[in-house]
């Protein structure tokens, strides 16, 4: 796709946003409709649909931690009852009291409380739930990074489409000038009429490409708004956010692989899930250990509401598991297999993360070379077009030569714009692969 010098220089410089000192600091919102690349990434990270859903998942995981913690906290309950009843005294075997009593009322107020003093299994499940919540938080961070990268790429596509429109407008100006020259030469009898016809065809072709480019720019702008979860009627002005600072990240494959292992949120989340699986296995094994609890009841009861008498019970309970039909042994085997599966997943993710990091820096280096080559190609194509125009004005060449030269310029512009877009894309991909998108500012 073609682009204008503004975008070309914009993406060529491709700065490196610095790493934030505090990743949790909220980034500024879009100012008055102006949107930079880094702001697009930030908005995508916070407003992307998948990122928002992942944040809700974090809150759900934290709520589950509270549920597990409740097993270690006091449980208090109470009830009140009025009972109308009769008793069959014969069932108690009291010789002096026989028969069924007259109906009577019982008023009862009761307060119950219990507290787990020690239960290794419950403690293990609480720790596993905490690890799961940590993993959910890291998953949300990874989802935000993906959403931010998606928004960044959408921004680059929109910027590319806008600059393609500008490039086609420049091509239309050149085609119109060539048509004017051709008509002058035909009118002077220097060139045949077919030269003017060829120039008219060339101008029509460029104008068609201009309309296609304008439509693509409008569609790309809508895609950008969609990635940012903004209303489709929002008007945004794309602004350059790239500076000139060098990329302060490892750019050789080995260093990039090691860096990604330390910074990728997905890998940290997978490790947290592995830890959670180990703790769950430990919690099941801890069920073999005795548990200690304290419970008590205080009750007021009587035949009349004004003459209730209080009583209480306090119980210190030691529970010792002996046999449950070998159910725990089977659960240990099942959970141990889950741990092994999780360890395999984590190992595979390590390889995936390292591979993505190595590929990203290779793509970045290749894209940088493509920009240099495409820039030289455009310089030569413009030089060819200038020479063809001189020959055409001098009457020593026909319109075929200028038309071919103009086509070379159009192709070279498109190639340079695409190379710069690829460079910007590789840049965003490197931030994503190395796990630093959430630290850009």
C-alpha positions in Angstrom: 0.0 0.0 0.0 1.2 3.5 -0.8 2.1 6.2 1.7 3.1 9.8 2.0 6.5 11.1 3.2 4.9 12.1 6.4 4.0 8.6 7.4 7.2 7.2 5.8 9.4 9.4 8.0 7.0 8.7 10.9 7.4 4.9 10.7 11.0 5.0 9.7 12.0 6.7 12.9 10.0 4.2 14.8 10.9 5.2 18.3 10.9 3.2 21.3 8.4 4.2 23.9 10.2 4.1 27.2 9.3 1.5 29.8 7.0 2.9 32.5 8.3 3.1 36.0 4.8 2.1 37.4 2.9 -0.2 35.0 -0.3 0.4 37.0 -0.4 4.2 36.3 -3.4 5.1 34.2 -2.4 6.5 30.8 -4.0 9.8 29.5 -7.2 9.6 27.5 -7.5 10.7 23.9 -7.2 14.5 23.9 -9.9 16.2 21.8 -10.1 13.4 19.2 -6.3 13.3 18.6 -5.0 9.8 18.8 -1.4 8.6 18.9 -0.1 5.1 18.4 0.7 4.6 22.0 -2.6 6.1 23.1 -4.3 3.6 20.8 -2.4 0.7 22.4 -3.3 2.1 25.9 -7.0 2.5 25.0 -7.1 -1.0 23.5 -5.5 -2.4 26.6 -8.1 -0.9 28.9 -11.2 -0.7 26.7 -10.9 -3.7 24.4 -13.8 -6.1 24.9 -11.6 -9.1 25.6 -9.5 -7.1 28.1 -12.7 -6.0 29.9 -14.0 -9.5 30.1 -10.7 -10.8 31.4 -10.8 -8.1 34.2 -14.2 -9.4 35.2 -12.7 -12.9 35.3 -10.1 -11.6 37.8 -12.9 -10.3 40.1 -14.6 -13.7 39.9 -11.4 -15.5 40.9 -10.9 -13.1 43.8 -14.4 -13.9 44.9 -13.6 -17.6 44.9 -10.6 -16.9 47.1 -13.1 -15.3 49.6 -15.1 -18.5 49.4 -12.1 -20.6 50.3 -11.1 -18.2 53.1 -14.6 -18.5 54.6 -13.8 -22.1 55.6 -11.2 -20.8 58.0 -13.3 -18.0 59.4 -15.9 -18.2 62.2 -19.4 -19.4 61.3 -22.2 -17.8 63.4 -25.9 -18.5 63.1 -29.0 -18.3 65.2 -32.7 -19.2 65.2 -35.8 -18.6 67.1 -38.8 -20.9 67.4 -42.1 -21.4 69.0 -43.2 -25.0 69.1 -46.7 -26.3 70.0 -46.4 -30.0 70.8 -47.5 -33.0 72.9 -45.4 -35.8 74.3 -46.1 -39.5 74.7 -44.6 -40.2 78.1 -44.9 -43.9 77.7 -42.0 -43.9 75.2 -39.6 -42.7 77.9 -40.4 -45.6 80.2 -41.1 -43.6 83.3 -43.6 -45.6 85.5 -45.0 -42.6 87.3 -45.7 -40.6 84.1 -47.8 -42.3 81.4 -50.0 -41.3 78.6 -50.0 -38.3 76.2 -49.6 -34.9 77.7 -51.8 -31.9 77.0 -50.6 -29.5 74.3 -48.0 -27.1 75.5 -45.7 -24.4 74.0 -41.9 -24.3 73.9 -40.1 -21.0 73.3 -36.5 -21.4 72.1 -33.8 -18.8 71.2 -30.5 -20.4 70.0 -27.1 -19.0 68.9 -24.5 -21.3 67.3 -20.9 -20.6 66.4 -18.0 -22.7 65.1 -14.4 -22.1 64.2 -11.8 -24.2 62.4 -8.6 -24.1 64.5 -6.5 -26.2 62.1 -7.2 -28.0 58.9 -4.3 -28.4 56.5 -6.5 -29.4 53.6 -8.6 -26.2 53.9 -5.4 -24.1 54.1 -4.0 -25.8 51.0 -7.2 -25.1 49.0 -7.1 -21.5 50.1 -3.5 -21.2 48.8 -4.5 -22.9 45.5 -7.3 -20.4 45.1 -4.9 -17.5 45.6 -2.6 -18.9 42.9 -5.6 -19.3 40.6 -6.5 -15.6 41.3 -2.9 -14.6 40.5 -3.1 -16.6 37.2 -6.4 -14.8 36.4 -4.8 -11.4 36.9 -1.9 -12.4 34.7 -4.3 -13.7 32.1 -6.1 -10.4 32.2 -2.8 -8.6 31.7 -2.0 -10.8 28.7 -5.5 -10.2 27.3 -4.9 -6.5 27.7 -1.6 -6.8 25.9 -3.2 -8.6 23.0 -6.0 -6.1 22.8 -3.4 -3.3 22.9 -1.4 -4.9 20.1 -4.5 -5.3 18.1 -5.4 -1.7 18.5 -1.9 -0.7 17.6 -2.0 -2.7 14.4 -5.4 -1.2 13.6 -3.9 2.2 14.1 -1.0 1.4 11.7 -3.5 0.1 9.1 -5.6 3.3 9.4 -2.5 5.4 9.1 -1.3 3.4 6.1 -4.7 3.8 4.4 -4.6 7.5 5.0 -1.2 7.9 3.5 -2.1 5.7 0.6 -4.8 8.3 -0.2 -2.2 11.1 -0.1 0.1 9.1 -2.4 -2.7 8.4 -4.9 -3.5 12.2 -4.9 0.2 12.9 -5.7 0.0 10.3 -8.5 -3.1 11.9 -9.8 -1.3 15.3 -10.0 1.6 13.7 -11.9 -0.8 11.9 -14.3 -2.7 15.2 -14.9 0.6 17.0 -15.7 1.6 14.2 -18.1 -1.7 14.5 -19.8 -1.3 18.2 -20.2 2.1 17.8 -21.8 0.8 15.1 -24.1 -2.0 17.3 -25.3 0.4 20.1 -26.0 2.8 17.9 -28.0 -0.1 16.4 -29.9 -1.5 19.9 -30.7 2.0 21.0 -31.9 2.2 18.0 -34.1 5.2 16.5 -32.3 3.5 13.4 -30.9 0.7 11.2 -32.2 -2.8 11.4 -30.8 -2.3 8.0 -29.1 0.1 9.5 -26.7 -2.6 11.8 -25.3 -5.0 8.8 -25.2 -2.5 6.8 -23.2 -2.1 9.6 -20.7 -5.9 9.9 -20.3 -6.1 6.1 -19.6 -3.3 6.5 -17.1 -5.0 9.4 -15.3 -8.3 7.4 -15.2 -6.5 4.4 -13.7 -4.9 6.5 -11.0 -8.2 8.3 -10.2 -9.8 4.8 -9.8 -7.1 3.8 -7.4 -7.6 7.0 -5.5 -11.3 6.2 -4.9 -10.4 2.7 -3.8 -7.8 4.1 -1.4 -10.4 6.5 0.1 -12.8 3.7 0.7 -10.1 1.6 2.3 -9.1 4.5 4.5 -12.7 4.9 5.7 -13.0 1.2 6.4 -9.7 1.1 8.3 -10.9 4.0 10.5 -14.0 2.1 11.4 -11.8 -1.0 12.2 -9.7 1.2 14.5 -12.8 2.5 16.4 -14.1 -1.1 16.7 -10.8 -2.3 18.2 -11.0 0.6 20.7 -14.6 -0.1 21.5 -15.5 3.5 20.5 -18.8 4.5 18.8 -18.6 4.1 15.1 -19.3 7.8 14.5 -16.4 9.0 16.6 -14.0 11.4 14.7 -10.4 10.7 15.4 -7.3 12.6 14.1 -4.4 10.3 13.8 -1.2 11.8 15.2 2.4 10.7 15.2 3.4 9.3 18.6 6.7 7.9 17.6 9.9 9.5 18.8 13.5 9.0 18.0 14.8 7.1 21.0 16.5 3.8 20.3 14.7 0.6 21.2 15.9 -0.2 24.7 15.2 -3.9 24.5 17.3 -6.9 23.6 17.4 -7.4 19.8 19.5 -10.5 19.4 17.5 -13.8 19.4 19.1 -15.4 22.4 18.7 -12.3 24.6 15.2 -11.7 23.4 14.2 -15.3 24.3 15.6 -14.9 27.8 13.9 -11.5 28.2 10.6 -12.9 27.2 10.7 -15.7 29.7 11.0 -13.1 32.4 8.3 -10.6 31.2 5.6 -12.5 29.3 2.4 -12.5 31.3 1.1 -15.7 29.8 4.1 -17.6 31.0 3.8 -16.2 34.5 0.1 -17.1 34.5 0.8 -20.6 33.4 3.4 -21.0 36.1 0.8 -19.8 38.7 -1.6 -22.4 37.4 1.0 -25.0 37.9 1.6 -23.9 41.4 -2.1 -24.0 42.0 -2.3 -27.6 40.7 0.5 -28.6 43.1 -1.2 -26.9 46.0 -4.5 -28.7 45.1 -2.7 -32.0 45.2 -1.2 -31.1 48.5 -4.6 -30.2 49.9 -6.0 -33.6 49.0 -3.0 -35.3 50.6 -3.5 -33.1 53.7 -6.9 -34.7 54.2 -5.1 -37.6 55.8 -4.1 -35.3 58.6 -6.3 -34.7 61.7 -8.2 -31.4 61.9 -9.2 -29.5 65.0 -12.3 -27.3 65.4 -14.2 -25.5 68.1 -18.0 -25.1 68.2 -20.6 -24.0 70.7 -24.2 -23.3 71.2 -26.1 -21.0 73.6 -29.8 -21.5 74.0 -32.6 -20.0 76.0 -35.8 -22.0 76.2 -38.9 -22.4 78.3 -42.6 -22.9 78.5 -43.3 -19.2 78.6 -41.6 -16.2 76.9 -41.1 -14.4 80.2 -39.4 -17.3 81.9 -36.7 -18.6 79.6 -33.7 -20.3 81.0 -30.2 -20.4 79.4 -28.0 -23.4 78.6 -24.9 -23.9 76.5 -22.6 -26.4 75.0 -19.0 -26.0 74.0 -17.2 -28.7 72.0 -13.5 -29.0 71.0 -13.4 -31.6 68.2 -10.5 -33.5 66.9 -11.3 -35.3 63.6 -9.0 -38.2 62.5 -9.7 -39.6 59.0 -9.3 -43.4 58.9 -10.9 -44.9 55.8 -13.2 -43.4 53.2 -13.3 -46.3 50.8 -9.9 -45.3 49.3 -11.6 -42.3 47.7 -8.8 -40.0 48.7 -6.2 -42.2 47.1 -8.0 -42.1 43.8 -8.4 -38.3 44.0 -4.6 -38.0 44.7 -3.9 -40.1 41.5 -6.3 -38.0 39.5 -4.9 -34.7 40.7 -1.3 -35.9 40.2 -2.1 -36.6 36.5 -3.6 -33.1 36.2 -0.3 -31.7 37.7 1.6 -33.5 35.0 -0.6 -32.2 32.3 -0.2 -28.7 33.6 3.6 -29.0 33.7 3.6 -30.1 30.1 1.5 -27.1 29.1 3.9 -24.8 30.9 6.9 -26.3 29.2 5.2 -26.0 25.8 4.4 -22.4 26.5 8.0 -21.7 27.4 9.1 -23.0 24.0 6.3 -21.0 22.3 7.3 -17.7 24.0 10.9 -18.1 23.2 10.1 -18.9 19.6 7.9 -15.8 19.3 10.6 -13.6 20.8 13.2 -14.9 18.4 10.9 -14.5 15.4 9.9 -11.0 16.4 13.5 -9.7 16.5 14.3 -11.4 13.2 11.2 -9.8 11.6 12.2 -6.4 13.0 15.7 -6.7 11.5 14.3 -7.8 8.1 11.7 -5.0 8.1 14.4 -2.4 8.7 16.3 -3.7 5.7 13.2 -3.7 3.6 12.6 0.0 4.4 16.1 0.9 3.2 15.7 -1.1 0.0 12.3 0.3 -0.7 13.6 3.9 -0.1 16.3 3.4 -2.7 13.8 1.9 -5.1 11.6 4.9 -4.9 14.5 7.3 -5.4 15.5 5.4 -8.6 11.9 5.3 -9.9 11.4 9.0 -9.4 14.7 9.6 -11.2 13.5 7.4 -14.1 10.2 9.3 -14.3 12.0 12.7 -14.4 14.3 11.4 -17.3 11.3 10.0 -19.1 9.5 13.4 -18.9 12.5 15.2 -20.2 12.7 12.8 -23.2 8.9 13.1 -23.8 9.1 16.9 -23.8 12.0 16.8 -26.2 10.0 14.6 -28.5 12.5 11.8 -28.5 10.2 9.3 -26.6 6.5 8.5 -26.6 4.0 8.3 -23.8 4.7 4.6 -23.3 7.9 5.5 -21.7 6.4 8.1 -19.3 3.5 5.8 -18.5 5.8 2.9 -17.6 8.0 5.3 -15.5 4.9 6.5 -13.7 3.8 3.0 -13.0 7.2 2.3 -11.5 6.9 5.3 -9.2 3.5 4.2 -8.0 4.7 0.7 -7.3 7.8 2.0 -5.6 5.7 4.3 -3.4 3.4 1.4 -2.5 6.4 -0.7 -1.6 8.0 1.9 0.6 4.8 2.6 2.4 4.2 -1.2 2.9 7.8 -1.6 4.1 7.4 1.1 6.7 4.1 -0.3 7.8 5.8 -3.7 8.1 8.5 -2.1 10.2 5.9 -0.5 12.5 4.0 -3.8 12.7 7.2 -5.6 13.6 7.9 -3.0 16.2 4.5 -3.7 17.9 5.0 -7.4 17.5 8.4 -7.1 19.3 6.8 -5.3 22.2 4.1 -8.0 22.4 6.6 -10.9 22.1 8.8 -9.5 24.8 5.9 -8.7 27.1 6.4 -5.0 27.6 3.3 -3.5 25.9 1.7 -2.8 29.3 4.8 -0.8 30.2 4.8 1.6 27.3 4.2 5.3 27.9 
